[in-house]
Amino acid sequence: GGTTFHLVAGGTDAALALAREAAAGGDIRLGGGVATIREFLRARLVDALHLAIAPVLLGSGEALFAGVDLVALGYRCTEQAATTKATHVVLTRE
């Protein structure tokens, strides 16, 4: 579909520089695991986070926001919508 993925080992700054160059002024979407998302949230590099929470139990998993104080970092819940298949929550950085 025209999407290109790059694995970057140089940390958040290197990944963001590469993403900004590739996006040429467009939106950048963050992909990765929980640790990657936490790292970008703590650095206040995420403008908006859309969570789709499905009512399915998959095991213990990882706690996405463990050790991350979203309110102190300036994030607020700006949208929420529940459907029969998922609850959607959007967190936006002020």
C-alpha positions as protocol buffer text, in pm:
chain_id: "A"
residue {
  index: 1
  type: GLY
  ca { x: 0 y: 0 z: 0 }
}
residue {
  index: 2
  type: GLY
  ca { x: 294 y: 237 z: -32 }
}
residue {
  index: 3
  type: THR
  ca { x: 386 y: 242 z: 337 }
}
residue {
  index: 4
  type: THR
  ca { x: 754 y: 208 z: 421 }
}
residue {
  index: 5
  type: PHE
  ca { x: 881 y: 100 z: 762 }
}
residue {
  index: 6
  type: HIS
  ca { x: 1230 y: 174 z: 894 }
}
residue {
  index: 7
  type: LEU
  ca { x: 1384 y: 14 z: 1202 }
}
residue {
  index: 8
  type: VAL
  ca { x: 1589 y: 278 z: 1382 }
}
residue {
  index: 9
  type: ALA
  ca { x: 1837 y: 194 z: 1658 }
}
residue {
  index: 10
  type: GLY
  ca { x: 1950 y: 551 z: 1727 }
}
residue {
  index: 11
  type: GLY
  ca { x: 1678 y: 644 z: 1976 }
}
residue {
  index: 12
  type: THR
  ca { x: 1381 y: 877 z: 1960 }
}
residue {
  index: 13
  type: ASP
  ca { x: 1569 y: 1175 z: 1815 }
}
residue {
  index: 14
  type: ALA
  ca { x: 1708 y: 973 z: 1523 }
}
residue {
  index: 15
  type: ALA
  ca { x: 1373 y: 805 z: 1458 }
}
residue {
  index: 16
  type: LEU
  ca { x: 1186 y: 1135 z: 1465 }
}
residue {
  index: 17
  type: ALA
  ca { x: 1436 y: 1305 z: 1232 }
}
residue {
  index: 18
  type: LEU
  ca { x: 1402 y: 1020 z: 980 }
}
residue {
  index: 19
  type: ALA
  ca { x: 1022 y: 1025 z: 1010 }
}
residue {
  index: 20
  type: ARG
  ca { x: 1001 y: 1402 z: 960 }
}
residue {
  index: 21
  type: GLU
  ca { x: 1217 y: 1380 z: 651 }
}
residue {
  index: 22
  type: ALA
  ca { x: 1013 y: 1096 z: 505 }
}
residue {
  index: 23
  type: ALA
  ca { x: 680 y: 1264 z: 589 }
}
residue {
  index: 24
  type: ALA
  ca { x: 779 y: 1589 z: 416 }
}
residue {
  index: 25
  type: GLY
  ca { x: 546 y: 1791 z: 636 }
}
residue {
  index: 26
  type: GLY
  ca { x: 275 y: 1527 z: 659 }
}
residue {
  index: 27
  type: ASP
  ca { x: 154 y: 1330 z: 959 }
}
residue {
  index: 28
  type: ILE
  ca { x: 383 y: 1082 z: 1131 }
}
residue {
  index: 29
  type: ARG
  ca { x: 246 y: 764 z: 1286 }
}
residue {
  index: 30
  type: LEU
  ca { x: 434 y: 588 z: 1561 }
}
residue {
  index: 31
  type: GLY
  ca { x: 467 y: 213 z: 1546 }
}
residue {
  index: 32
  type: GLY
  ca { x: 628 y: -10 z: 1799 }
}
residue {
  index: 33
  type: GLY
  ca { x: 574 y: -176 z: 2129 }
}
residue {
  index: 34
  type: VAL
  ca { x: 477 y: -42 z: 2468 }
}
residue {
  index: 35
  type: ALA
  ca { x: 833 y: 71 z: 2552 }
}
residue {
  index: 36
  type: THR
  ca { x: 854 y: 275 z: 2232 }
}
residue {
  index: 37
  type: ILE
  ca { x: 521 y: 446 z: 2294 }
}
residue {
  index: 38
  type: ARG
  ca { x: 616 y: 525 z: 2656 }
}
residue {
  index: 39
  type: GLU
  ca { x: 948 y: 673 z: 2543 }
}
residue {
  index: 40
  type: PHE
  ca { x: 781 y: 904 z: 2290 }
}
residue {
  index: 41
  type: LEU
  ca { x: 507 y: 1003 z: 2538 }
}
residue {
  index: 42
  type: ARG
  ca { x: 761 y: 1089 z: 2810 }
}
residue {
  index: 43
  type: ALA
  ca { x: 952 y: 1304 z: 2559 }
}
residue {
  index: 44
  type: ARG
  ca { x: 622 y: 1480 z: 2470 }
}
residue {
  index: 45
  type: LEU
  ca { x: 667 y: 1381 z: 2107 }
}
residue {
  index: 46
  type: VAL
  ca { x: 314 y: 1243 z: 2064 }
}
residue {
  index: 47
  type: ASP
  ca { x: 58 y: 1508 z: 1966 }
}
residue {
  index: 48
  type: ALA
  ca { x: -240 y: 1269 z: 1972 }
}
residue {
  index: 49
  type: LEU
  ca { x: -280 y: 908 z: 2078 }
}
residue {
  index: 50
  type: HIS
  ca { x: -583 y: 711 z: 1957 }
}
residue {
  index: 51
  type: LEU
  ca { x: -652 y: 402 z: 2167 }
}
residue {
  index: 52
  type: ALA
  ca { x: -900 y: 139 z: 2057 }
}
residue {
  index: 53
  type: ILE
  ca { x: -985 y: -76 z: 2359 }
}
residue {
  index: 54
  type: ALA
  ca { x: -1158 y: -402 z: 2273 }
}
residue {
  index: 55
  type: PRO
  ca { x: -1344 y: -606 z: 2536 }
}
residue {
  index: 56
  type: VAL
  ca { x: -1118 y: -909 z: 2494 }
}
residue {
  index: 57
  type: LEU
  ca { x: -891 y: -1053 z: 2763 }
}
residue {
  index: 58
  type: LEU
  ca { x: -557 y: -1161 z: 2621 }
}
residue {
  index: 59
  type: GLY
  ca { x: -351 y: -1224 z: 2934 }
}
residue {
  index: 60
  type: SER
  ca { x: -135 y: -1006 z: 3153 }
}
residue {
  index: 61
  type: GLY
  ca { x: 38 y: -808 z: 2876 }
}
residue {
  index: 62
  type: GLU
  ca { x: 219 y: -483 z: 2947 }
}
residue {
  index: 63
  type: ALA
  ca { x: 74 y: -177 z: 3117 }
}
residue {
  index: 64
  type: LEU
  ca { x: 93 y: 97 z: 2854 }
}
residue {
  index: 65
  type: PHE
  ca { x: 98 y: 389 z: 3096 }
}
residue {
  index: 66
  type: ALA
  ca { x: 306 y: 237 z: 3378 }
}
residue {
  index: 67
  type: GLY
  ca { x: 538 y: 508 z: 3507 }
}
residue {
  index: 68
  type: VAL
  ca { x: 394 y: 772 z: 3273 }
}
residue {
  index: 69
  type: ASP
  ca { x: 212 y: 1068 z: 3433 }
}
residue {
  index: 70
  type: LEU
  ca { x: -3 y: 1175 z: 3137 }
}
residue {
  index: 71
  type: VAL
  ca { x: -157 y: 1473 z: 3318 }
}
residue {
  index: 72
  type: ALA
  ca { x: 184 y: 1610 z: 3425 }
}
residue {
  index: 73
  type: LEU
  ca { x: 304 y: 1570 z: 3064 }
}
residue {
  index: 74
  type: GLY
  ca { x: 12 y: 1779 z: 2940 }
}
residue {
  index: 75
  type: TYR
  ca { x: -209 y: 1506 z: 2793 }
}
residue {
  index: 76
  type: ARG
  ca { x: -587 y: 1525 z: 2818 }
}
residue {
  index: 77
  type: CYS
  ca { x: -869 y: 1300 z: 2699 }
}
residue {
  index: 78
  type: THR
  ca { x: -1023 y: 1497 z: 2413 }
}
residue {
  index: 79
  type: GLU
  ca { x: -1249 y: 1234 z: 2255 }
}
residue {
  index: 80
  type: GLN
  ca { x: -1418 y: 910 z: 2355 }
}
residue {
  index: 81
  type: ALA
  ca { x: -1671 y: 693 z: 2178 }
}
residue {
  index: 82
  type: ALA
  ca { x: -1802 y: 350 z: 2262 }
}
residue {
  index: 83
  type: THR
  ca { x: -1920 y: 100 z: 2003 }
}
residue {
  index: 84
  type: THR
  ca { x: -2022 y: -262 z: 2040 }
}
residue {
  index: 85
  type: LYS
  ca { x: -1672 y: -373 z: 1937 }
}
residue {
  index: 86
  type: ALA
  ca { x: -1443 y: -120 z: 2105 }
}
residue {
  index: 87
  type: THR
  ca { x: -1412 y: 196 z: 2306 }
}
residue {
  index: 88
  type: HIS
  ca { x: -1209 y: 465 z: 2132 }
}
residue {
  index: 89
  type: VAL
  ca { x: -1020 y: 721 z: 2336 }
}
residue {
  index: 90
  type: VAL
  ca { x: -809 y: 1007 z: 2200 }
}
residue {
  index: 91
  type: LEU
  ca { x: -548 y: 1168 z: 2423 }
}
residue {
  index: 92
  type: THR
  ca { x: -410 y: 1501 z: 2301 }
}
residue {
  index: 93
  type: ARG
  ca { x: -106 y: 1694 z: 2422 }
}
residue {
  index: 94
  type: GLU
  ca { x: -186 y: 2054 z: 2512 }
}
